[in-house]
Amino acid sequence: MPFRIHDIQHTAPGSFPQYFLDANVWIAALKSMRNASTPSQDTTYVNFFDSIVQINAWIGTKHEKKFNVFPKFVMNSMLVSEIFNAYMRNVSMKAFYGPNYASKEFKRDYRKSSDYEVQLSLLVADLKSYQDCINIVNDMCREVDPFSVLGSMNNTVDFNDAYYCHYLYDQKIPIVTNDGDFAFQDIDIITSNPKLLSLMKAQVRS
């Protein structure tokens, strides 16, 4: 089974009609909306995200015919849950408490704060602003056997990562991720992660 790993810096946004963005990529893009500083390792993902949004902005204009594909972001319920949970804990809560973050608990402290309501409303609004670029899809809980997913797990892969790969297998929808744990075969993966790219280079040499 071969690796199908693509360097994001050499992948045009129109290469595929749909993309499944890992929660970490969504979070990087959402942070950039708030003018938060973007770490260098996230810049290529934010640029890729923005390029897809910009292409979709031409729909319904006189320039629409210049594009053959208007790529969309694929999103399901599990991904939405991951985005909200991780963003509120790792972005909003950290920003609110600063150096005191480690001494605080999410449910006990942050969810009861006034900042939580503000940041949650902003996150909802930001995500809704991309609604025209998103295809909401079924989670296929009946089709994806959880026990087959469990068989793919090890000390480097969590359940959600394994589930997404089972979910997208044979759908020709690539995963865009900066997570080096996505070392799955027979699925298109778009990344700039050195660990993943090295797997592809090693395969080409062999």
C-alpha positions as CSV (number, residue, x, y, z in Angstrom):
1,M,0.0,0.0,0.0
2,P,1.6,3.3,-1.1
3,F,1.8,6.6,0.6
4,R,0.0,9.4,-1.3
5,I,1.5,12.5,0.4
6,H,1.6,15.8,-1.3
7,D,3.7,18.9,-0.4
8,I,1.2,21.7,0.3
9,Q,3.6,24.2,-1.1
10,H,3.4,22.5,-4.5
11,T,-0.4,21.7,-4.5
12,A,-2.8,24.1,-6.2
13,P,-6.0,24.8,-4.4
14,G,-8.0,23.6,-7.4
15,S,-6.2,20.2,-7.5
16,F,-9.2,18.5,-5.7
17,P,-12.9,19.5,-5.6
18,Q,-13.1,18.9,-1.8
19,Y,-10.7,19.0,1.1
20,F,-10.9,17.7,4.7
21,L,-9.0,20.0,6.9
22,D,-7.6,18.7,10.2
23,A,-8.9,20.6,13.2
24,N,-5.4,22.0,13.8
25,V,-5.5,23.6,10.3
26,W,-9.0,25.1,11.0
27,I,-7.8,26.5,14.3
28,A,-4.7,28.1,12.6
29,A,-7.0,29.7,10.0
30,L,-9.5,30.9,12.6
31,K,-6.7,32.4,14.7
32,S,-5.5,34.3,11.7
33,M,-8.9,36.0,11.4
34,R,-8.4,37.5,14.8
35,N,-5.0,38.9,13.7
36,A,-3.2,36.5,16.0
37,S,0.4,35.9,15.1
38,T,0.7,32.9,12.9
39,P,3.6,30.5,13.7
40,S,5.8,29.9,10.7
41,Q,4.8,26.2,10.5
42,D,1.2,27.3,10.1
43,T,1.7,29.9,7.4
44,T,1.4,27.6,4.4
45,Y,-1.8,26.1,5.7
46,V,-3.4,29.5,6.4
47,N,-2.4,30.6,2.9
48,F,-3.8,27.4,1.3
49,F,-7.1,28.0,3.3
50,D,-7.3,31.6,2.2
51,S,-6.7,30.7,-1.4
52,I,-9.7,28.3,-1.4
53,V,-11.9,31.0,0.2
54,Q,-10.8,33.6,-2.4
55,I,-11.6,31.2,-5.3
56,N,-15.1,30.7,-3.9
57,A,-15.5,34.5,-3.6
58,W,-15.6,34.6,-7.5
59,I,-18.8,32.5,-7.7
60,G,-21.6,34.5,-9.2
61,T,-19.3,37.2,-10.6
62,K,-18.2,37.9,-14.2
63,H,-14.8,36.2,-13.4
64,E,-16.4,32.9,-12.4
65,K,-15.7,31.3,-15.8
66,K,-12.0,31.6,-15.2
67,F,-12.1,28.8,-12.7
68,N,-12.7,25.1,-13.5
69,V,-13.1,24.1,-9.9
70,F,-14.5,25.8,-6.8
71,P,-13.1,23.6,-4.1
72,K,-15.0,23.2,-0.8
73,F,-14.1,22.3,2.8
74,V,-15.7,19.1,3.9
75,M,-16.9,19.1,7.5
76,N,-18.8,16.6,9.7
77,S,-20.0,16.7,13.3
78,M,-16.9,15.2,14.8
79,L,-14.7,17.8,13.2
80,V,-16.9,20.6,14.4
81,S,-16.7,19.2,17.9
82,E,-12.9,19.0,17.7
83,I,-12.6,22.6,16.4
84,F,-14.8,24.1,19.1
85,N,-13.3,22.1,22.0
86,A,-9.7,22.7,21.0
87,Y,-10.1,26.4,20.1
88,M,-11.9,27.3,23.3
89,R,-9.4,25.4,25.5
90,N,-6.1,26.0,23.7
91,V,-6.7,29.5,22.2
92,S,-9.4,31.4,24.0
93,M,-8.7,30.1,27.5
94,K,-4.9,30.4,27.2
95,A,-5.3,34.0,26.0
96,F,-7.6,34.9,28.8
97,Y,-5.5,33.5,31.7
98,G,-2.1,34.0,30.2
99,P,0.7,32.7,32.6
100,N,-2.0,31.5,35.0
101,Y,-3.5,29.1,32.4
102,A,-2.0,25.9,33.9
103,S,-3.7,26.6,37.3
104,K,-7.2,26.9,35.8
105,E,-9.7,24.3,34.8
106,F,-11.9,24.7,31.7
107,K,-15.3,23.7,33.1
108,R,-14.7,25.0,36.7
109,D,-13.2,28.4,35.8
110,Y,-13.2,29.4,32.1
111,R,-16.7,28.3,31.1
112,K,-18.1,30.4,34.0
113,S,-16.2,33.5,32.9
114,S,-17.6,36.4,30.9
115,D,-14.9,36.0,28.4
116,Y,-16.1,32.5,27.5
117,E,-19.4,33.8,26.1
118,V,-17.7,36.5,24.1
119,Q,-15.2,34.2,22.6
120,L,-17.7,31.5,21.8
121,S,-19.9,34.0,20.0
122,L,-16.9,35.2,18.0
123,L,-16.0,31.6,17.1
124,V,-19.5,30.8,15.9
125,A,-19.6,33.9,13.8
126,D,-16.2,33.3,12.3
127,L,-17.1,29.7,11.4
128,K,-20.4,30.7,9.9
129,S,-18.6,33.3,7.7
130,Y,-17.2,30.4,5.8
131,Q,-20.5,28.6,5.3
132,D,-20.6,29.1,1.6
133,C,-17.2,27.3,1.3
134,I,-18.2,24.3,3.4
135,N,-19.9,21.0,2.4
136,I,-21.5,19.5,5.5
137,V,-21.4,15.7,5.2
138,N,-22.9,12.8,7.1
139,D,-20.6,11.2,9.8
140,M,-21.4,7.8,8.3
141,C,-21.4,6.2,11.8
142,R,-23.2,3.2,10.5
143,E,-20.8,2.7,7.6
144,V,-17.6,3.1,9.5
145,D,-17.1,0.1,11.8
146,P,-15.7,1.5,15.1
147,F,-14.0,-1.9,15.7
148,S,-12.1,-1.6,12.4
149,V,-11.0,1.9,13.5
150,L,-9.8,0.6,16.8
151,G,-7.6,-1.9,15.0
152,S,-5.7,1.0,13.4
153,M,-4.8,2.7,16.6
154,N,-1.4,2.6,18.3
155,N,0.7,4.8,20.5
156,T,1.0,7.5,17.8
157,V,-2.6,7.6,16.5
158,D,-5.7,8.6,18.4
159,F,-9.3,7.5,17.6
160,N,-10.3,10.6,15.7
161,D,-7.3,10.5,13.4
162,A,-7.9,6.8,12.6
163,Y,-11.7,7.5,12.1
164,Y,-11.1,10.3,9.7
165,C,-8.9,8.1,7.5
166,H,-11.4,5.3,7.5
167,Y,-14.1,7.8,6.8
168,L,-12.3,9.3,3.8
169,Y,-10.9,6.1,2.4
170,D,-11.8,5.7,-1.3
171,Q,-13.7,9.0,-1.4
172,K,-10.9,10.9,-3.2
173,I,-11.0,13.6,-0.5
174,P,-7.5,14.6,0.7
175,I,-6.8,15.4,4.4
176,V,-4.9,18.7,4.9
177,T,-2.9,18.3,8.1
178,N,0.2,19.5,9.9
179,D,0.1,16.5,12.2
180,G,2.9,14.0,11.7
181,D,0.8,11.2,13.1
182,F,-1.3,11.0,9.9
183,A,1.1,8.4,8.4
184,F,-1.7,6.5,6.7
185,Q,-1.4,4.8,3.3
186,D,-3.8,4.8,0.4
187,I,-5.3,8.2,1.2
188,D,-4.2,11.6,-0.2
189,I,-2.6,13.7,2.5
190,I,-1.5,17.3,1.9
191,T,1.0,18.7,4.3
192,S,4.3,20.4,4.9
193,N,5.1,18.2,7.9
194,P,8.8,17.0,7.4
195,K,8.0,13.6,8.9
196,L,5.2,12.9,6.5
197,L,7.1,14.3,3.5
198,S,10.1,12.1,4.3
199,L,7.9,9.0,4.0
200,M,7.0,10.0,0.5
201,K,10.6,10.7,-0.4
202,A,11.7,7.4,0.9
203,Q,9.0,5.6,-1.1
204,V,10.1,7.3,-4.3
205,R,13.7,6.3,-3.7
206,S,12.9,2.6,-3.0
